[in-house]
Every structure is written in structure tokens, then in C-alpha cells.
Amino acid sequence: MDIAAFLFATLVAHVGFAVFVAGHAHLTDTDAGNWPYITLALGLAGLAGYFFYDE
């Protein structure tokens, strides 16, 4: 696999996940906190944290 294609696909996925987290928080009137940034950096781990982290 081409490393540039892999990095581009990873970047696109992480940005999409972060947009989803921010959009979901906006639609449900929930404070997203730092989860969009964590999701942007860590991808699926941040997405899972947003949905399963209990304050």
C-alpha cells in the first residue's frame, strides 16, 4: 500500500469522525467538550470516548 494514500485516507477518516462528533453534539444540544479534537487526533478511540465516557 502506498504510504501517502494511507495517510490521506486516515486524515480524511479522522476529520470525518471529528465532524460527526461535533455535529452530533450540536444536534443533541450536548457539550462536545474536547472530544472533536481528541477524535481528530486519535480517530476511533476519540469517537468511542465521546459516546461511552461518563462524567
N, C-alpha and C positions, 0 to 999 in steps of 0.2 A: 504494500500500500504506500502511496506517495505521502510523505510526511506533511507536505503543505496542504494537501486535500484533507487529511485527517485533522490538522489543526483548524482549518477553516470550518469543517463540519462541527467540530467541538465548540468553536466560538459561536457559530450560528445556533447550536442547540442550547448553550448556556444563556445566550441573550434571549432566546425564545422562552426558556424557563423563567428567567427573571421578569420578562414582560408579563407572562402568565401570572406569576405571584403578585406582582403589582396590580394587575387588572382584577384578579380575584379579590384582593383586599379592598380595592375601590368599590367593586360591585356589591360586596357583602358588608360594607361600612366597617371594616376591620382595620386596625392599625397594622401595617405590614412590618413596621419596625425596620430592622436591618436585614430582614430576610431576602429582599431582592438583591442586595449587594452580596450576601453570603451565597445565594443561588448563582449569581453571576460568576463568582469565584470558584465555587465547588460543585455546581451543577446539580445532579440528583440528590446529593446529600443536603443541600440547602432547600431543595423542593420538599424533601421528606421532613426536614426540620420545621419548615413553615406549617405543614399540615399536622404534625404529630407532637410538636413541642408544646408543653403545657406550662404556663406561667404560674 
